[in-house]
Amino acid sequence: MKMPDLSTHAPDRSMNGVHTSATSKVPELPREQLAEVRVGFDDSIFGELAPLLLANGLSPLPIEPGAKRPLGALSDWSRLRSTPLTLEDIAAISERFPNAGIGVVGGFGGLVPLDIDTDDDRIIEAIMAALPTPLVGKRGRRGMTLFFRSTETITARKFRQTDGVPMVEVLITGQTVIPPTLHPETGLHYQWLSDDVTLLTCRVEELPEITLKHMAALETALTPWTVSRPEYVPRQASRTEPASPTRMRAYAEVALKAEAKKLRAMAKDSGRNRALFDAGCKLGRYLHHGVLSKAELVGALLDACHANGLLAEDGLQACERSLRSGLRKAQGDNLPVIEDRLHSAERIRLNGGTRSPDAGGEPPASGPNDGRKRSQANHLIEIASRDGVELFHTPDGTAYADVVIDGHRETWPLKSVGFQRWLRRAYYLETGDAPNREATSTAMSVIEARAQFDGAERSVHLRVAEYGDHIYLDLCDDRWRVIEIDPCGWRIVEAPPVRFRRTAGMLPLPEPVRGGTVAELREHMHVDDGAYVLAVSWLVAIMRGRGPYPILALTGEQGTGKSLTANQLRSLVDPHSAPLRSLPRDTRDLYVTAINGHVLVFDNLSSISAEISDALCRLSTGGGFSTRALYTNDEEVIFDGQRPIALTSITDVASRSDLADRLLLVRLEVIPDAKRRTEAELHAAFDAARPRILGALLDVVAHGLMQLPHTRLNHLPRMADYATWVRACETAIWSAGMHMAAYEVNRADAVDVVLDADPIAIALRQHMEGRTEHVTTATELLNALSPLASDQVRRGRQWPGNGRALSGQLTRLGPALRRVGITVEPYREAHTGRRLLHIRNGGAPCL
């Protein structure tokens, strides 16, 4: 094959900064900073080279390892044609997918990749004669890809030879893999046609420009080898029967909502006109087949154009022209194949209890496929439709499947590795072959849609679930057995009415044994009686199945067994392969941890930031959190729930009043040298006792379920639901009232921690000594408190800088100050309108 001469020397690189073209949205970073970004990703092709592409005005694309397609974690890689990945995205992808290859997106910055998929010298000579002299190219198994740029509206098109084999493709809306990614078929690296000039060393505006005249010349040059209409490939009619009108209507509505949502979220200069045209292409088949009406389709998309500003900028007629063009292009497109041929009973169910006209009176005599060979995707869908597989979805729309394996039921998210392994294994057992990736992806999309629209809605729980007056605890064993607890006792069952999910690292609970006592746990804890009561109440609260949950705080000197105690307590209700973790630095990481674990134990804390303190409070008593899904613009990951939490530290680190008010402070005592044992001995002794202690805790929970309807507290403290539940349970362990007595002492200790750690609280208590009340403004009070604190304290972060900050700090300290007899009441003076603080010192705690 005759190769083009790409020996041209690289253009001048005298610019120190990174160039960005007018259409590129890349950061203006010096190359020295890009070099720093690349440090640490030497083993990642994408992490090493993507910043260079970004610097040259190109949009880098991560490639699935061992394939040519974009990385599957990217929900919509086509958005990279308008908005490239950021350096933070590149770093995250490289860390998570170090083996990803690298490609480049066509269209961004005017890039026009021209893929030549032939080694025929005659065709290549004709192509080179029609195009400008190329500067950059790459080669894989066959042919080559040449890179140009264009400022004109070049359309994507594909030229095929007369036998239908692809010959040349203009990838203006596509992507192409670049060196040194491995070719999936040869196992060899892609190669640049010239080592002197590549996309890694050449800016996009330095590439030769290709015009519409060049494209016309290319089409003329390829005429001897192409079919008469190179861009048209006739569609083959589907050999499966269409879905019912009801189901097709549901799918059409989902598709319309998705396209409208995507349009609505688009910003200016992000290709809104093109997106409107594409929406018409995708949705037109539903209009032409009468599934959607023109009024609802056009109305929904034009409403989205109004929301993103396109309607106001281009006008109604321009938007309608773009949409009509897309709808016309979809004429003749078949409806999507959503379900295989099913037997009559199944089709009747899908049509709401009525027999569809195409169903006939009986199942087809020749079987579900009329003797024709099923596609891999259809076979996979059929496997997921059989008895023993039940598809359903959760209230947040996550798709799940119940699968019967070896006689027991397992519950898996459809997107999980576990379900897809089961599906591929079932296919292999029936065919002796493995389904390809495309078939699996196609089948999974249909299976997920069936779970969403045809399946029931159920909640899925993690380790503990409350269901009516029953509580279920997941044993997490290989038989998926569950402990069922009700007012009459507890038992192990294999098919509970609730569903549990499993996450990485979850370990099985020991099979509980009857006849044990909770007091056996006391032998493994070096704490006083009050602390023991609080620790047991924390375990009982976890087994309730719903919050609010108090936060257990284990403190003590080095060597008092804080980490060991935390591990042992967790192992009684939620054992994990990584039971102790360091505290996350930001809220997002904290909630990711909460999504994947029921009990959270954070070990060896030295401090807690205000942001994390507030997040721990929300996790303890309930609160939602949402964040952008990785590599997406408009998708959120949402968590709304409660989690039991334990903290270990040498000193009291929870100094903010709202967090301290949720704490159970358990101080571990010093272990005498004579009583010390090896860690192996301690683990062995506790593991032997775990089944008995767990059985005793289950007895306590059953007792609590029986007593709860009759339990009332004379005084409801903070976290009243927790206190009421423990009161219902405690008479199975100790006498009534012991927990509340220990809890009140604990709350007083928490107040001392807050007040002793806050410089404003310390100064205010000194200021009110000898005073019964004081009326002042916040600014005047700050001036009065300042002499009572050292210069170092006043320069610290906890000292407020103005009166407004002082008012906020006093509001947070209000519950703690009231417990030592000081109340701060803000009010506005009637005749002057001044905001004043009325401070009273009652001398006795205010509960």
CORVENGI-V862826 format. One line per field, one symbol per residue. ss: DSSP state (@ for helix, = for strand, . for the rest). Layout:
# CORVENGI-V862826
ss: ???
This chain:
# CORVENGI-V862826
ss: ................=............=@@@@@@@@......@@@@@@@@@@@....====......=......@@@@@.....@@@@@@@@@@....=====..@@@======....@@@@@@@@@@.....====....======.......=====....=====....===....=......=.==...........@@@..=..@@@@@@@@@@.@@@=..................@@@@@@@@@@@@@@@@@@@@.......@@@@@@@@@@@@@@@@@.....@@@@@@@@@@@@@@@.@@@@@.@@@@@@@@@@@@@@..............@@@@@@@.........................@@@@@@@@.....=====.....=======..======...@@@@@@@@@@@@@@@.....@@@@@@@@@@@@@@@@@..==..==..====..=====.......=====..=====.....==.....=............@@@@......@@@@@@@@@@@@@@........=====......@@@@@@@@@@....=....=.....@@@@@@@@@...=======....@@@@@@@@@@@@.======.......======..======.......@@@@..=====.....@@@...@@@@@@@@@@@@@@@@@@@@@@@@@@@@@@@@.........@@@@@@@@@@@.......@@@@@@@@@@@@@@@@@@@@.@@@@@@@@@.....====.@@@@@@@@@....@@@@........@@@@@@@@@@@@@@@@...=======......=======......
